[in-house]
Amino acid sequence: MAIKRISSGGEFEAKVGYCRAVVAGGWVHVAGTVGQGDDVVAQCQSALDTIGNALAEAGASFADVVRVTYMLPDRTEFEPCWPILSATFGDNPPTATMIECGLIDPKYRIEIEVTAFLPE
């Protein structure tokens, strides 16, 4: 089975040497994704938009996500994102982990990484 690499053209992809998503063996692995915006909620939605585009290019959707990891430098900023996350995953919630950690740039308030199983 061939490996498919998906790029979103994000600034860090070329600098760091990675791609937004890799499709391999029936799985879609989407890299940690930060978003743009003035606050954590805007950045969360922006990151999900980028992830959604990568999933669509791979032939999947948020309904196919089986695992999500949220990374935030301030865990108290996670709760304002919950309504967006709940609406995004709806009736198909994945397993999830939230980690409080430093991100690549202090302007980023959330990073999201997902793994999805390709629909048959």
Protein Blocks (a to p, Z undefined) as FASTA:
>chain_A
ZZddddehiaklmmnopafbdceehiacddddddedjbfklmmmmmmmmmmmmmmmnopa
fklpcbdcdddfblklmmmmmmmmmmmnmmmcccddddddddfbfkbmbdcdddddddZZ
